[in-house]
């Protein structure tokens, strides 16, 4: 099974208590581990103000998770986030695989003349 590096950022409502905040974070961490995620790192980025209101709220807790997981783990994770009423927004991206020796791209001769 092919695994990739992922990064998921999600925002938790600002009106949850400290205990419920930790419970939500641990619930998603456990869910990912059950789906086969490894190298899981969770960072609580703290409470931040939004640029615009989300569901009539002006701030929220930003949580960043980086992990390695099979592609089949992402859809169930996002479904669980969608169903959790404490999570306002979320976004998952695939991180590029880092290689030690990257070759520079060749210039396109047509574009080089312009």
N, C-alpha and C positions, 0 to 999 in steps of 0.2 A: 504494500500500500504506500502510495506517495504521500509524503508529509511536506508541508511548507511552513514558512515562518509567517505568522500573522500578528497584527496589532489591532486591538479593539479598544476604542474609546467610548465610554458611556457616561451619561449625566444622570445623577440621582437627585430627586427632589430635595430642596433645602430644608423642608420642614420635618424630615424624618429625624428620629433621635439617634444618638451615637450608637446605641445597641442595635437598632434596626439597620443603620448604615453598614455596620460590620457584618450583620447577618446577611444582607443582600450581597455584599462583596464575597463572603465565604460561600454562599449558595451558588454563585456563578463560577467561582473557582472550583468547587467540588464538581459541578456539572461538566466543566471542561475536562477535568481529570478523568471523569467517567467516560468521556467521549474519546479518550486516548491522547490528550494533550500532554506534552512534556515541556521542560524548560520554562515553566510558567512563572512569570514575574508580574506582580500587581503593584501599581503605584497609586496612592491616593494623592491627587494633585490639589486637593483642598477645595474650598468653596470659592467660586468665582462668579462675577457678575456677567450676565449675558449682554450681547449687543442689542438684542430685541427680546420682547417677552415670549416665553414658550409656555403655553397653557396657563397664561396669566401670571407666570412666575418670572422674577427678574434675576435669580441666581440659582446655582446648583452645585453639587459636588462632582468634580471631574475625576473619573477613575480610568487609568490606562493599564491594559493587560497586554503583554507580549508573550507569545508562546509558539510552539511548534506543534502542529496537529494535522491530521488527515483532512482533506477537503470536505468529507462527509460530516465533520463536526460543526461546521459553521452554520448551516441552516437550522439545526435544532437549537443552537445557542441563540441565534437571532430570534427564533420563535419564542424561546423562554424570556428573552428581554422584552419582546413586544407584549407578552402577556403579563409582565410584572408592572404593576401600576406605580411603583416607585421610580422606574426608569423613564426619563423624559425623552432622551435621544440616544442613539448609538450609531457607531460606524465601524466597520471592519475592513481593513485593507491587507493585501498580501505584500509582504516586504520582499524586496529583491534579494536574491541569493548573492552574497558577497564572494567574489573570487579574488584570489591573491594576485593573479596576473591578468589584467584586462588589457586587451589590445585596442588601440585607438581606432575609431571609425575612419574609413577612408573618405576623403572629400569627394563629393559628386562634382565631376568636371563641368557639368552644365551650370550648376549653382555657383561654382567658383568664378566663372566668367562674369556673372552679373554684378 
